[in-house]
Amino acid sequence: MNTEAVNVLVIEDDEEDFFIARSILAGSRDGRFAVTWAASLAEGLQRLGPGIDVVLLDLTLPDSQGWETFERVQSQAPAVTIILLTGVDDADLAIRAVHAGAQDYVVKGDQEALLLCRAVLYGLERKRIKDRLEQVVGELRLRYEEMAADLEVAREVQLAFMPRTYPSFPPAAAPEQSLIRFGHFYHPCRTVGGDFFSILPVSETAAGVFICDVMGHGLRSALVTAIIRGLLEELRSVARDPGRLLTKANRAFTAVVHQPQQPIFASALYLLLDLGTGTLSGANAGHPPPLRLPADGSEATALPLGGRSFGPALGIDGDHSYVSSHWPLAAGDRLLLYTDGLTELADPQAEQFGTTRLLKAAQTHAAEPLKALVRAVVLDAVGFSASDEPEDDICLVGVQAGGGP
């Protein structure tokens, strides 16, 4: 408890009550109360200045009655500790004032030395604690606002990483004439997210498509996606070989983010569409398999990625070597790459949308143009969900190997 002198202003029209309060405080064992008197609210407000620590306030004064008395004192000196002197009939009003900011109240007639001194000292301490809490809350609010502003900048940077326009193949072709076309949907569940995709032009007739999902959500995951983006830029020289690209990415990623106490990993998938050779190649690091919608209209299926082409997520086993799988690619074939935030959307019974429903949605909308197909599949999944706001990031990327709308 602070031992400095305490200046007490008693605003009380009854001189006898004032002398009782003064004698109690002045004669206390603390011996540190300096007591002054004001017989009216107007006089009290004149005396109320920076040197006053505590106000003992009667709610019934010649020039002010009840709630207004408290409000006027609190308004003029919000930093001062206010303790009410009240009659029995005013107890409810006193409690209301305590809720509004007064620190305590003492019923007249109960002004025993211990009670009054304790009320003043405890009220003063509670006020100091309250003021400190308000200061801390203000500081936290300021820090939150700064963090929110930083997150908004991080969001803008992260969105800048996402393709806003797609490359054409060959580069001189108009977008509607491109041999390889794209469409995507991206939605982070927080301001920033851990999903990321990138399109790598490999040649005039070949494109690489990379998608990943970093564990967790928020700023840390977003920072990891920035690391992965940087690694992709360094690995463009091996973009023709999905297995080799994921192997190198995994080794570099593990070296950068390895934390034994708090592991960080990211599922990833890389596909290479080469219309020059009519082949599709791919490798998978623990990511949901992509969907394939054949140009001939046959049933949509999950693209099989087995053997060493399907390995652990990036960051789990830095020594793992991924290999590429290969399939024929026909003009008009479509592929849907996605993160599990889409299939894990759940209905009111907590049943997930799942891969089976995703395949059905893709098949249902297969005849639509690519960008409309992507949008329709997402709408089906969101419509299935019971939540207005998904609990995980969602990313869906559509790729079409020329031909068709």
C-alpha positions in Angstrom: 0.0 0.0 0.0 1.3 3.5 -0.8 2.4 5.4 2.3 2.4 8.9 0.9 0.1 11.6 2.4 -3.5 11.3 1.3 -5.5 14.6 0.8 -9.2 14.0 1.5 -11.9 16.5 0.6 -15.2 16.0 2.5 -18.1 17.5 0.7 -20.8 17.3 3.4 -23.3 20.0 4.6 -23.5 18.6 8.1 -20.7 20.0 10.2 -21.0 17.3 12.8 -20.6 14.5 10.3 -17.5 16.3 8.9 -15.9 16.6 12.3 -16.6 12.9 12.9 -15.0 11.9 9.6 -12.0 14.3 10.2 -11.4 13.1 13.7 -11.5 9.4 12.6 -9.1 10.0 9.7 -6.7 12.4 11.5 -6.6 10.1 14.5 -5.9 6.9 12.5 -2.8 4.9 13.1 -1.7 5.8 9.6 -1.5 9.5 10.5 -1.3 10.5 6.9 -4.7 11.9 6.1 -5.0 15.7 5.4 -8.7 16.5 5.6 -10.5 19.6 4.2 -14.2 20.5 4.2 -16.7 21.9 1.7 -20.3 22.4 2.9 -21.9 22.5 -0.6 -21.3 21.0 -4.0 -20.3 24.4 -5.5 -17.7 24.9 -2.8 -16.5 21.4 -3.2 -16.0 21.7 -6.9 -14.0 24.9 -6.3 -11.7 23.1 -3.9 -11.5 20.0 -6.1 -8.1 20.3 -7.8 -5.0 18.3 -8.7 -3.9 18.0 -5.0 -7.0 16.1 -3.9 -6.7 12.3 -3.8 -10.0 11.2 -2.3 -13.5 12.8 -2.1 -15.9 11.8 0.6 -19.2 12.9 -1.0 -22.6 13.3 0.6 -25.3 12.6 -2.1 -27.7 15.1 -0.4 -26.4 18.6 -0.4 -28.1 22.0 -0.3 -27.3 22.8 -3.9 -27.4 19.2 -5.4 -29.4 16.0 -4.8 -28.8 12.4 -5.6 -27.3 11.1 -8.8 -26.5 14.5 -10.2 -24.2 15.2 -7.2 -22.0 12.2 -8.1 -22.1 12.8 -11.8 -20.8 16.4 -11.4 -17.9 15.5 -9.2 -16.9 12.5 -11.4 -17.2 14.7 -14.5 -14.9 17.4 -13.1 -12.4 15.0 -11.5 -12.5 11.5 -13.2 -9.1 10.6 -11.8 -10.1 11.2 -8.2 -11.2 8.4 -5.9 -14.8 9.0 -4.9 -16.3 7.4 -1.7 -19.9 8.2 -1.0 -21.3 9.2 2.4 -24.9 8.1 2.3 -28.0 7.6 4.4 -29.6 4.2 4.6 -32.3 5.3 2.1 -29.6 6.1 -0.5 -27.9 2.7 -0.4 -29.3 1.6 -3.8 -28.2 4.9 -5.4 -24.8 4.5 -3.8 -24.4 1.0 -5.3 -25.4 2.4 -8.7 -22.7 5.0 -8.3 -20.1 2.3 -7.5 -21.0 0.6 -10.7 -20.6 3.9 -12.5 -17.1 4.5 -11.1 -17.3 5.4 -7.4 -14.9 3.2 -5.4 -17.0 2.6 -2.3 -19.7 4.0 0.0 -20.2 4.3 3.7 -23.6 4.6 5.4 -23.8 7.5 7.9 -23.9 6.3 11.4 -21.5 3.4 10.6 -18.4 5.6 10.5 -16.3 3.6 12.8 -12.6 4.3 12.6 -11.7 1.0 11.0 -14.5 1.1 8.5 -13.9 4.6 7.3 -10.1 4.4 7.1 -10.4 1.1 5.3 -12.9 2.5 2.8 -10.6 5.4 2.0 -7.4 3.3 1.7 -9.0 0.5 -0.2 -10.9 2.9 -2.4 -7.7 4.7 -3.2 -6.0 1.5 -4.0 -8.8 0.2 -6.2 -8.8 3.4 -8.1 -5.1 3.1 -8.8 -5.6 -0.5 -9.9 -8.5 0.5 -12.1 -6.5 3.4 -13.7 -3.6 1.0 -14.3 -5.9 -1.6 -15.9 -7.4 1.1 -18.1 -3.9 2.2 -19.1 -2.9 -1.4 -19.9 -6.1 -1.9 -21.9 -5.4 1.2 -23.8 -1.9 0.0 -24.6 -3.2 -3.4 -25.7 -5.8 -1.7 -27.9 -3.1 0.4 -29.5 -0.9 -2.7 -30.1 -3.9 -4.6 -31.5 -4.6 -1.7 -33.9 -1.0 -1.7 -34.9 -1.0 -5.5 -35.4 -4.3 -5.3 -37.3 -2.7 -2.7 -39.6 0.4 -4.9 -40.1 -1.8 -7.9 -40.8 -3.7 -5.9 -43.4 -0.4 -5.0 -45.1 0.6 -8.6 -44.9 -2.7 -9.6 -46.5 -2.1 -7.2 -49.4 1.4 -8.6 -49.8 0.1 -12.1 -49.8 -2.6 -11.4 -52.3 0.0 -9.8 -54.5 1.8 -13.2 -54.5 -1.4 -14.8 -55.9 -1.7 -14.6 -59.7 -4.1 -11.8 -60.6 -3.6 -12.5 -64.3 -2.5 -15.7 -65.9 0.3 -16.3 -68.3 -0.6 -17.1 -71.9 0.8 -20.1 -73.9 2.5 -19.1 -76.1 3.2 -15.7 -74.4 2.0 -13.7 -77.5 -1.4 -15.4 -77.5 -4.5 -13.6 -76.3 -5.9 -15.1 -73.0 -8.9 -16.6 -74.8 -6.5 -18.2 -77.3 -4.0 -19.6 -74.8 -3.2 -23.3 -75.1 -3.4 -23.6 -71.3 -6.0 -21.7 -69.3 -6.6 -21.1 -65.6 -9.1 -20.1 -63.0 -8.9 -20.0 -59.2 -10.7 -19.3 -56.0 -8.8 -18.3 -52.8 -10.2 -17.4 -49.4 -8.1 -17.2 -46.2 -10.1 -18.0 -43.0 -8.2 -15.2 -41.3 -6.7 -11.9 -42.5 -3.8 -13.9 -43.9 -3.7 -17.6 -44.7 -1.5 -20.6 -45.3 -2.7 -21.7 -48.7 -0.7 -20.7 -51.8 -0.5 -21.5 -55.4 1.7 -20.5 -58.3 1.9 -20.9 -62.1 5.3 -21.5 -63.6 5.7 -20.9 -67.4 8.1 -23.6 -68.5 7.9 -23.2 -72.3 5.5 -21.9 -74.9 3.5 -25.1 -74.6 4.2 -26.2 -71.0 3.1 -24.9 -67.6 3.8 -26.0 -64.1 1.1 -25.6 -61.4 2.1 -25.6 -57.7 -0.3 -25.6 -54.8 0.5 -26.0 -51.1 -1.2 -25.8 -47.7 0.9 -24.8 -44.7 -0.1 -26.3 -41.3 -2.0 -23.9 -39.1 -3.5 -20.5 -39.8 -2.6 -16.8 -39.5 0.6 -14.9 -39.7 3.0 -17.7 -39.1 1.5 -19.8 -41.9 1.5 -16.7 -44.2 5.2 -16.2 -43.6 5.9 -19.8 -44.5 4.1 -19.4 -47.8 6.4 -16.5 -48.5 9.4 -18.8 -47.9 7.9 -21.4 -50.2 7.3 -18.8 -52.9 11.0 -17.8 -52.7 12.1 -21.4 -53.0 9.9 -21.9 -56.1 11.7 -18.9 -57.8 15.0 -20.6 -57.1 13.8 -23.9 -58.5 12.6 -22.8 -61.9 15.5 -24.6 -63.5 14.0 -28.0 -62.5 10.4 -27.0 -63.2 10.2 -29.7 -66.0 10.6 -32.5 -63.4 7.9 -32.5 -60.7 9.6 -35.1 -58.6 12.9 -33.3 -58.6 11.3 -30.0 -57.9 9.5 -31.3 -54.8 12.7 -33.1 -53.6 14.7 -29.9 -53.8 12.0 -27.8 -52.3 11.6 -30.3 -49.4 15.3 -30.3 -48.6 15.5 -26.5 -48.7 12.3 -26.0 -46.8 13.3 -28.5 -44.0 16.7 -26.7 -43.7 15.0 -23.3 -43.4 12.1 -24.0 -41.0 13.4 -27.1 -39.1 12.3 -26.6 -35.4 12.4 -29.9 -33.4 10.2 -28.4 -30.6 7.6 -27.0 -32.9 7.6 -28.7 -36.3 6.3 -26.8 -39.4 5.2 -28.6 -42.5 3.3 -28.0 -45.7 1.5 -30.3 -48.0 2.3 -29.6 -51.7 1.4 -30.8 -55.2 3.1 -29.9 -58.4 1.8 -30.8 -61.9 3.4 -30.1 -65.3 1.1 -29.9 -68.3 3.1 -30.2 -71.5 1.0 -29.9 -74.7 4.1 -30.2 -76.8 4.5 -33.8 -75.8 0.9 -34.5 -74.8 1.9 -35.5 -71.3 0.9 -34.7 -67.7 3.5 -35.2 -65.0 3.1 -34.8 -61.2 4.5 -35.4 -57.8 2.7 -35.1 -54.4 4.0 -34.2 -50.9 1.1 -35.2 -48.7 -1.5 -33.1 -50.5 -5.0 -34.1 -51.6 -4.9 -35.6 -55.1 -6.1 -33.4 -57.9 -9.3 -34.2 -59.9 -9.2 -34.9 -63.6 -12.1 -34.1 -65.9 -11.3 -35.8 -69.2 -12.1 -34.0 -72.5 -14.1 -36.9 -73.7 -16.7 -36.3 -71.0 -16.0 -39.5 -69.1 -16.3 -39.5 -65.3 -14.2 -37.2 -63.2 -11.7 -39.0 -61.1 -8.9 -38.3 -58.5 -5.6 -38.5 -60.3 -3.6 -41.4 -59.0 -0.3 -40.5 -57.5 1.3 -43.5 -55.9 4.7 -44.9 -55.2 7.5 -42.4 -54.5 5.6 -39.7 -56.4 3.4 -39.5 -53.3 5.5 -38.8 -50.3 5.4 -37.0 -46.9 4.5 -33.3 -46.6 7.3 -30.8 -47.0 9.3 -30.4 -43.8 8.7 -33.9 -42.3 11.5 -35.9 -43.9 14.2 -33.8 -45.5 15.9 -36.8 -47.1 12.8 -38.0 -49.0 13.2 -38.2 -52.8 10.0 -37.7 -54.8 9.7 -39.1 -58.4 7.4 -38.0 -61.2 4.4 -39.9 -62.4 3.3 -39.5 -66.0 -0.1 -39.7 -67.9 -1.3 -38.9 -71.4 -2.8 -35.4 -71.8 -5.5 -34.6 -74.3 -6.6 -31.2 -75.5 -9.6 -30.2 -73.4 -8.6 -32.1 -70.3 -9.2 -30.3 -67.1 -7.6 -30.5 -63.7 -8.8 -29.2 -60.3 -6.2 -28.7 -57.6 -7.5 -27.9 -54.1 -6.6 -27.6 -50.4 -8.4 -29.6 -47.8 -10.2 -26.5 -46.5 -12.7 -27.1 -49.3 -13.4 -30.8 -48.6 -13.5 -30.3 -44.8 -16.4 -27.8 -44.9 -19.1 -29.4 -42.7 -22.9 -29.5 -42.6 -24.9 -29.0 -39.3 -24.4 -32.6 -38.5 -20.6 -32.1 -38.7 -20.4 -34.3 -41.9 -17.7 -33.1 -44.2 -18.2 -32.2 -47.9 -15.5 -34.7 -48.7 -13.9 -35.9 -51.9 -16.9 -37.9 -53.1 -19.2 -34.8 -53.1 -16.3 -32.7 -54.7 -16.1 -35.2 -57.5 -19.9 -35.1 -58.0 -19.9 -31.3 -58.1 -17.1 -31.3 -60.6 -18.9 -33.8 -62.8 -22.2 -31.8 -62.5 -20.6 -28.6 -63.7 -18.1 -30.1 -66.1 -19.7 -28.6 -69.2 -19.3 -25.0 -67.9 -16.4 -22.7 -68.9 -13.4 -23.2 -66.6 -13.8 -20.2 -64.4 -17.5 -20.8 -64.1 -16.7 -24.5 -63.2 -14.4 -23.3 -60.4 -16.9 -20.9 -59.0 -19.8 -23.4 -59.2 -17.8 -26.1 -57.3 -16.9 -23.7 -54.5 -20.6 -22.6 -54.3 -21.7 -26.2 -54.0 -19.2 -26.8 -51.1 -20.1 -23.6 -49.3 -23.8 -24.2 -49.7 -23.3 -27.6 -48.1 -21.5 -26.0 -45.1 -23.3 -24.9 -42.0 -20.9 -22.0 -41.3 -20.9 -18.6 -42.9 -17.2 -18.4 -42.3 -14.9 -21.4 -43.0 -12.6 -22.6 -40.3 -9.8 -23.3 -42.7 -8.3 -21.5 -45.8 -9.8 -22.5 -49.1 -8.0 -22.6 -52.4 -9.2 -24.2 -55.7 -7.2 -24.0 -58.9 -8.6 -25.0 -62.3 -6.4 -25.8 -65.3 -7.5 -26.6 -68.8 -5.2 -28.0 -71.5 -6.5 -25.9 -74.4 -9.6 -26.6 -76.5 -13.2 -26.1 -75.4 -14.6 -22.9 -73.8 
